[in-house]
């Protein structure tokens, strides 16, 4: 697992992060996870979802979670980036999910409501999280500083708790972070948006975890091979090997801040 734990003032001054390995006291490797339907650790989610693209009703949920490499006694907020890459040359209209000129504006919703049936994944905020900025940047909706490739999009989401009531997070525990809910609006019929059937790879690129003390974890790797990605209709390559289409990259503070310009 590659990560960084740096004081905020030092990190902001650095042009590039130095990532080092940190020992983990538990059997679970630190990192980030995605799964369809359920938190990965519950064992009831799936990594690929096939859809017949034959209805405008219903929805699909991607669940994001993380495991820390060591305890964080006063966590206050989390910022994540999730990347979408289609097998087509340009992002299908069906995946234009936000923005006034996007075909399926309103088809993406983000919430921080953990499944009460979870037996493994703990809610990092104990149900007290509020939502911060949510962005979905693409060529059609270029809301970030550096737009993704023509066949991609970047989802940015943040969640936080009151600074007066920070959360004690434990190494090795899988923590639920977000539900990314994609509904079937405008899939068929008049006014429908083309491209639902095109394979797409979705990768949890990174998670930035803040602590009151000024320390920050930056998680960029999966907890096990492939657990940081999910596939739609088989993935961006039309089969397995989804991470190869949208590789995890190590972000700098400059690249993170550019998403909010």
HUVENDA-V845538 format. One record per residue. N is the residue number from 1. PSI is psi as a letter, one per 30 degrees, with the letter a starting at -180 (* if undefined). Layout:
BEGIN
n->N psi->PSI
n->N psi->PSI
END
This chain:
BEGIN
n->1 psi->k
n->2 psi->k
n->3 psi->l
n->4 psi->k
n->5 psi->j
n->6 psi->k
n->7 psi->k
n->8 psi->e
n->9 psi->e
n->10 psi->e
n->11 psi->e
n->12 psi->f
n->13 psi->f
n->14 psi->k
n->15 psi->e
n->16 psi->k
n->17 psi->k
n->18 psi->j
n->19 psi->k
n->20 psi->l
n->21 psi->k
n->22 psi->k
n->23 psi->k
n->24 psi->k
n->25 psi->f
n->26 psi->l
n->27 psi->f
n->28 psi->k
n->29 psi->k
n->30 psi->l
n->31 psi->a
n->32 psi->l
n->33 psi->k
n->34 psi->k
n->35 psi->k
n->36 psi->k
n->37 psi->e
n->38 psi->l
n->39 psi->k
n->40 psi->e
n->41 psi->f
n->42 psi->f
n->43 psi->g
n->44 psi->f
n->45 psi->l
n->46 psi->l
n->47 psi->f
n->48 psi->k
n->49 psi->k
n->50 psi->k
n->51 psi->k
n->52 psi->f
n->53 psi->h
n->54 psi->g
n->55 psi->l
n->56 psi->f
n->57 psi->l
n->58 psi->l
n->59 psi->l
n->60 psi->k
n->61 psi->k
n->62 psi->k
n->63 psi->k
n->64 psi->k
n->65 psi->l
n->66 psi->l
n->67 psi->k
n->68 psi->l
n->69 psi->f
n->70 psi->l
n->71 psi->k
n->72 psi->j
n->73 psi->f
n->74 psi->h
n->75 psi->k
n->76 psi->f
n->77 psi->l
n->78 psi->k
n->79 psi->k
n->80 psi->l
n->81 psi->k
n->82 psi->k
n->83 psi->k
n->84 psi->k
n->85 psi->k
n->86 psi->l
n->87 psi->f
n->88 psi->l
n->89 psi->e
n->90 psi->l
n->91 psi->k
n->92 psi->k
n->93 psi->f
n->94 psi->f
n->95 psi->g
n->96 psi->j
n->97 psi->f
n->98 psi->l
n->99 psi->k
n->100 psi->f
n->101 psi->g
n->102 psi->k
n->103 psi->e
n->104 psi->h
n->105 psi->k
n->106 psi->f
n->107 psi->f
n->108 psi->k
n->109 psi->k
n->110 psi->k
n->111 psi->l
n->112 psi->h
n->113 psi->j
n->114 psi->k
n->115 psi->k
n->116 psi->f
n->117 psi->f
n->118 psi->k
n->119 psi->f
n->120 psi->e
n->121 psi->j
n->122 psi->k
n->123 psi->j
n->124 psi->f
n->125 psi->g
n->126 psi->h
n->127 psi->g
n->128 psi->g
n->129 psi->k
n->130 psi->l
n->131 psi->k
n->132 psi->b
n->133 psi->k
n->134 psi->k
n->135 psi->l
n->136 psi->j
n->137 psi->k
n->138 psi->l
n->139 psi->e
n->140 psi->e
n->141 psi->i
n->142 psi->i
n->143 psi->f
n->144 psi->l
n->145 psi->e
n->146 psi->j
n->147 psi->k
n->148 psi->l
n->149 psi->l
n->150 psi->f
n->151 psi->g
n->152 psi->l
n->153 psi->l
n->154 psi->k
n->155 psi->k
n->156 psi->k
n->157 psi->k
n->158 psi->l
n->159 psi->k
n->160 psi->l
n->161 psi->l
n->162 psi->k
n->163 psi->f
n->164 psi->f
n->165 psi->i
n->166 psi->l
n->167 psi->k
n->168 psi->j
n->169 psi->k
n->170 psi->k
n->171 psi->k
n->172 psi->f
n->173 psi->k
n->174 psi->k
n->175 psi->k
n->176 psi->k
n->177 psi->e
n->178 psi->l
n->179 psi->k
n->180 psi->j
n->181 psi->k
n->182 psi->j
n->183 psi->l
n->184 psi->g
n->185 psi->k
n->186 psi->h
n->187 psi->e
n->188 psi->l
n->189 psi->a
n->190 psi->k
n->191 psi->g
n->192 psi->l
n->193 psi->k
n->194 psi->l
n->195 psi->g
n->196 psi->e
n->197 psi->f
n->198 psi->k
n->199 psi->k
n->200 psi->k
n->201 psi->k
n->202 psi->k
n->203 psi->k
n->204 psi->j
n->205 psi->e
n->206 psi->l
n->207 psi->k
n->208 psi->k
n->209 psi->j
n->210 psi->l
n->211 psi->k
n->212 psi->e
n->213 psi->f
n->214 psi->g
n->215 psi->l
n->216 psi->k
n->217 psi->k
n->218 psi->j
n->219 psi->k
n->220 psi->f
n->221 psi->l
n->222 psi->l
n->223 psi->f
n->224 psi->l
n->225 psi->k
n->226 psi->f
n->227 psi->f
n->228 psi->g
n->229 psi->l
n->230 psi->l
n->231 psi->k
n->232 psi->k
n->233 psi->h
n->234 psi->f
n->235 psi->l
n->236 psi->f
n->237 psi->g
n->238 psi->g
n->239 psi->b
n->240 psi->a
n->241 psi->g
n->242 psi->e
n->243 psi->f
n->244 psi->f
n->245 psi->e
n->246 psi->i
n->247 psi->k
n->248 psi->k
n->249 psi->l
n->250 psi->k
n->251 psi->l
n->252 psi->l
n->253 psi->e
n->254 psi->e
n->255 psi->e
n->256 psi->e
n->257 psi->f
n->258 psi->f
n->259 psi->f
n->260 psi->g
n->261 psi->*
END
